[in-house]
């Protein structure tokens, strides 16, 4: 009886593999706060939506995040290989070559800089500064127990950059800095939770983090403090720019999401960390943006 030939296994293309490497779909988590900052600035400066600016902000944000993720994966590939949780990442398994990863990172960086240049001269001038924490963050775990703070700085850049993209000036950008600080503390606080998964492995292989150095309970308490301050900054931002009841409804939903995030994760049970990430974090950004957008259009007269 003749043997039946096995069908060849189809391997994904380099572009598809690279997009999986940088989890391109997670770009959606950072975009709502950039849009919130940009639309608030548009309402303050003329009250008209500038669609081209929003498109360029989208391109810049996706480009910057893609570069950051690629750089992170490249610089951490040897650490990832020693951690069972990350040992199946594409650069470790060979699904993506180092050359492809470097090429993708370079292309993403060029896209980010080009979008910044098309927005205005200030954005182009400040773009290299925005790149610095994106590159420093992967190295952070090698020299500080608080690499989460570097990630917070990197994430804070988005709302500030979006405001400057609209206005072209630092004058009057106070609300953007408040929102940026809130977003930075939000993500940095969650990174404290996320890092708890690797505390034991990190201690063995010499990777620095708050959970590895101070323990899970301290890390989770620090995350709670960060998120309480985050919520206070969201309140301050809403009051400063004149948001009304719709914003406060969105903020109430955000409080529930924060509470859920901290209830489902404990030092004795880290099994729901990913659920907290995908559910709570995704919900926070989308809920706040949707209710803020409604407030901007319905109450504050932002025109499409």
C-alpha positions as CSV (number, residue, x, y, z in Angstrom):
1,X,0.0,0.0,0.0
2,X,1.5,3.3,-1.1
3,X,2.4,5.8,1.6
4,X,0.4,9.0,1.6
5,X,2.7,12.0,1.4
6,X,2.2,14.5,4.2
7,X,1.1,17.9,3.2
8,X,3.9,20.5,3.7
9,X,3.4,22.7,6.8
10,X,2.8,26.3,5.7
11,X,5.1,28.7,7.4
12,X,3.9,32.3,7.9
13,X,5.7,35.0,5.9
14,X,8.3,37.3,7.5
15,X,6.0,40.2,7.7
16,X,3.3,38.2,9.4
17,X,5.8,36.7,11.8
18,X,7.2,40.1,12.6
19,X,3.7,41.5,13.4
20,X,3.1,38.6,15.7
21,X,6.5,39.2,17.3
22,X,5.5,42.8,18.2
23,X,1.8,41.8,19.0
24,X,0.7,44.6,16.6
25,X,-3.0,44.1,17.7
26,X,-2.1,45.5,21.2
27,X,-1.5,48.9,19.7
28,X,-5.1,49.5,20.3
29,X,-4.5,49.8,24.0
30,X,-2.3,52.9,23.7
31,X,-4.3,54.7,21.0
32,X,-7.4,55.8,23.0
33,X,-5.4,58.1,25.3
34,X,-3.5,59.6,22.4
35,X,-6.9,60.3,20.7
36,X,-8.3,61.7,23.9
37,X,-5.4,64.1,24.3
38,X,-5.5,65.1,20.6
39,X,-9.3,65.7,20.5
40,X,-9.2,67.6,23.8
41,X,-6.5,69.9,22.3
42,X,-8.6,70.3,19.1
43,X,-11.6,71.3,21.2
44,X,-9.5,73.9,23.1
45,X,-7.9,75.2,19.9
46,X,-10.7,75.8,17.4
47,X,-13.3,73.1,18.2
48,X,-12.8,71.3,14.9
49,X,-11.6,67.7,14.4
50,X,-8.6,67.6,12.2
51,X,-8.7,64.2,10.6
52,X,-5.3,64.4,9.0
53,X,-3.7,65.1,12.3
54,X,-5.5,62.1,13.8
55,X,-4.3,59.9,11.0
56,X,-0.7,61.0,11.5
57,X,-0.9,60.6,15.2
58,X,-2.2,57.0,14.6
59,X,0.8,56.3,12.3
60,X,3.3,57.8,14.8
61,X,1.9,55.9,17.7
62,X,1.8,52.5,15.9
63,X,5.3,53.2,14.5
64,X,6.7,54.1,17.9
65,X,5.1,51.1,19.7
66,X,6.2,48.7,17.0
67,X,9.8,49.9,17.2
68,X,9.7,49.7,21.0
69,X,8.3,46.1,21.0
70,X,10.9,45.0,18.4
71,X,13.7,46.6,20.3
72,X,12.5,44.9,23.5
73,X,12.3,41.5,21.9
74,X,15.7,41.9,20.3
75,X,17.5,43.1,23.4
76,X,15.7,40.5,25.6
77,X,16.0,37.5,23.4
78,X,18.7,35.8,25.6
79,X,16.7,36.5,28.8
80,X,13.5,35.3,27.1
81,X,15.3,32.0,26.2
82,X,16.0,31.3,29.9
83,X,12.4,31.9,31.1
84,X,9.9,29.1,30.4
85,X,7.0,31.7,30.0
86,X,8.8,33.5,27.2
87,X,10.9,30.7,25.7
88,X,8.4,30.3,22.8
89,X,8.8,33.9,21.5
90,X,9.6,34.2,17.9
91,X,13.2,35.3,18.2
92,X,13.9,32.5,20.6
93,X,12.4,29.7,18.5
94,X,13.7,31.1,15.2
95,X,10.3,31.9,13.7
96,X,11.6,35.4,13.2
97,X,15.3,36.0,12.3
98,X,17.3,38.6,14.1
99,X,17.8,40.4,10.7
100,X,14.1,40.5,10.1
101,X,13.5,41.9,13.6
102,X,16.2,44.6,13.1
103,X,14.8,45.5,9.7
104,X,11.2,45.8,11.1
105,X,12.4,47.9,14.0
106,X,14.3,50.3,11.6
107,X,11.3,50.6,9.3
108,X,9.0,51.3,12.3
109,X,11.4,54.0,13.6
110,X,11.5,55.7,10.2
111,X,7.7,55.6,10.0
112,X,7.5,57.2,13.4
113,X,10.0,60.0,12.6
114,X,8.3,60.6,9.2
115,X,4.9,61.0,10.8
116,X,6.4,63.4,13.4
117,X,7.9,65.4,10.6
118,X,4.6,65.7,8.8
119,X,2.8,66.9,12.0
120,X,5.0,69.9,12.9
121,X,8.6,71.0,13.6
122,X,8.2,70.7,17.4
123,X,7.1,67.0,17.1
124,X,10.1,66.3,14.8
125,X,12.5,68.0,17.2
126,X,11.2,66.1,20.2
127,X,10.8,62.7,18.5
128,X,14.4,61.5,19.3
129,X,13.7,62.3,23.0
130,X,10.6,60.1,22.8
131,X,12.6,57.2,21.5
132,X,15.1,57.3,24.4
133,X,12.9,55.6,27.1
134,X,11.7,53.1,24.5
135,X,15.3,51.9,24.1
136,X,16.3,52.3,27.7
137,X,13.4,50.2,29.1
138,X,14.7,46.8,27.9
139,X,18.1,47.6,29.6
140,X,16.3,48.7,32.8
141,X,15.9,45.2,34.1
142,X,19.7,44.8,34.0
143,X,20.6,47.7,36.3
144,X,17.5,48.8,38.4
145,X,14.9,47.1,40.5
146,X,12.4,49.7,39.1
147,X,12.3,49.2,35.3
148,X,8.6,49.7,35.5
149,X,9.2,53.4,36.1
150,X,11.1,53.6,32.8
151,X,8.1,52.0,31.1
152,X,5.8,54.5,32.8
153,X,7.9,57.4,31.3
154,X,7.8,55.8,27.8
155,X,4.0,55.4,28.0
156,X,3.5,59.0,29.3
157,X,5.0,60.3,26.0
158,X,1.9,59.3,24.0
159,X,-0.7,61.8,25.3
160,X,1.8,64.6,25.5
161,X,3.0,64.0,21.9
162,X,-0.6,63.9,20.7
163,X,-1.3,67.3,22.3
164,X,1.8,68.8,20.8
165,X,0.9,67.3,17.4
166,X,-2.3,69.3,17.4
167,X,-1.0,72.6,18.9
168,X,2.7,72.7,17.8
169,X,3.6,74.4,21.1
170,X,4.3,73.6,24.7
171,X,2.3,76.6,25.8
172,X,-0.9,75.5,27.5
173,X,0.0,71.8,27.4
174,X,-0.6,71.2,31.1
175,X,-3.6,68.9,30.7
176,X,-1.6,66.7,28.4
177,X,1.2,66.3,31.0
178,X,-1.5,65.3,33.6
179,X,-3.0,62.7,31.2
180,X,0.5,61.5,30.3
181,X,1.4,61.0,34.0
182,X,-1.9,59.2,34.6
183,X,-1.3,56.8,31.6
184,X,2.3,56.2,32.6
185,X,1.4,55.3,36.2
186,X,-1.5,53.1,34.9
187,X,0.8,51.1,32.7
188,X,3.7,51.1,35.1
189,X,1.4,49.9,37.9
190,X,0.1,47.1,35.7
191,X,3.7,46.2,34.8
192,X,4.3,45.6,38.5
193,X,1.5,43.1,38.5
194,X,2.7,41.5,35.2
195,X,6.2,41.1,36.5
196,X,5.0,39.0,39.5
197,X,4.7,36.0,37.1
198,X,8.5,35.9,36.6
199,X,9.7,36.8,40.1
200,X,11.2,33.4,40.9
201,X,12.8,33.0,37.5
202,X,14.1,36.6,37.5
203,X,15.9,35.9,40.9
204,X,17.6,32.8,39.4
205,X,18.8,34.5,36.2
206,X,19.7,37.9,37.7
207,X,16.9,40.0,36.2
208,X,15.9,43.0,38.2
209,X,12.3,43.9,39.1
210,X,10.2,45.0,42.1
211,X,8.6,41.6,42.6
212,X,12.0,39.8,42.4
213,X,13.7,42.2,44.8
214,X,10.9,43.1,47.3
215,X,8.4,40.2,46.9
216,X,4.9,39.8,45.4
217,X,3.0,41.4,48.2
218,X,5.0,44.6,48.1
219,X,4.7,44.8,44.3
220,X,1.0,44.4,44.4
221,X,0.7,47.1,47.0
222,X,2.9,49.4,45.0
223,X,0.6,48.7,42.0
224,X,-2.4,49.7,44.0
225,X,-0.8,52.9,45.1
226,X,0.1,53.7,41.5
227,X,-3.4,53.1,40.3
228,X,-5.0,55.2,43.1
229,X,-2.7,58.1,42.0
230,X,-3.7,57.3,38.4
231,X,-7.4,57.7,39.2
232,X,-6.7,61.0,41.0
233,X,-4.9,62.3,38.0
234,X,-7.8,61.3,35.7
235,X,-10.1,63.3,38.0
236,X,-7.8,66.3,37.9
237,X,-7.5,66.1,34.1
238,X,-11.3,66.0,33.7
239,X,-11.8,68.9,36.0
240,X,-9.1,71.0,34.4
241,X,-10.4,70.7,30.8
242,X,-14.1,71.0,31.9
243,X,-15.5,67.6,31.2
244,X,-19.0,66.9,32.5
245,X,-21.2,64.1,33.7
246,X,-20.4,61.8,30.7
247,X,-16.7,61.8,31.6
248,X,-17.5,61.0,35.2
249,X,-19.6,58.1,34.2
250,X,-16.7,56.8,32.2
251,X,-14.4,57.3,35.2
252,X,-16.8,55.3,37.3
253,X,-16.5,52.4,34.9
254,X,-12.7,52.8,35.1
255,X,-12.8,52.6,38.8
256,X,-14.6,49.3,38.5
257,X,-12.1,48.0,36.1
258,X,-9.2,49.0,38.4
259,X,-10.9,47.3,41.3
260,X,-11.5,44.1,39.2
261,X,-7.8,44.1,38.2
262,X,-6.6,44.1,41.8
263,X,-9.3,41.7,43.1
264,X,-8.4,38.9,40.7
265,X,-4.7,38.9,41.3
266,X,-3.1,38.1,44.6
267,X,0.3,36.8,45.8
268,X,-1.3,33.4,46.2
269,X,-3.0,33.3,42.8
270,X,-1.4,34.8,39.7
271,X,-3.4,32.7,37.2
272,X,-5.6,35.6,36.2
273,X,-2.9,38.2,35.3
274,X,-3.5,37.8,31.6
275,X,-7.2,38.2,32.1
276,X,-6.6,41.4,34.1
277,X,-4.4,42.7,31.2
278,X,-6.8,42.0,28.3
279,X,-10.0,42.7,30.1
280,X,-9.3,45.5,32.5
281,X,-6.6,47.4,30.6
282,X,-8.5,47.2,27.3
283,X,-11.7,48.3,29.0
284,X,-10.1,51.3,30.8
285,X,-8.8,52.9,27.6
286,X,-11.9,52.3,25.5
287,X,-14.4,53.3,28.2
288,X,-12.7,56.5,29.1
289,X,-12.2,57.5,25.4
290,X,-15.8,56.7,24.4
291,X,-17.3,58.7,27.3
292,X,-14.8,61.5,26.8
293,X,-15.7,61.7,23.1
294,X,-19.4,61.8,23.9
295,X,-18.7,64.7,26.3
296,X,-16.6,66.5,23.8
297,X,-19.2,66.3,21.1
298,X,-22.5,66.5,23.1
299,X,-21.5,69.0,25.8
300,X,-18.4,70.8,24.6
301,X,-19.3,71.2,21.0
302,X,-16.4,69.5,19.2
303,X,-17.3,69.5,15.5
304,X,-16.4,66.7,13.1
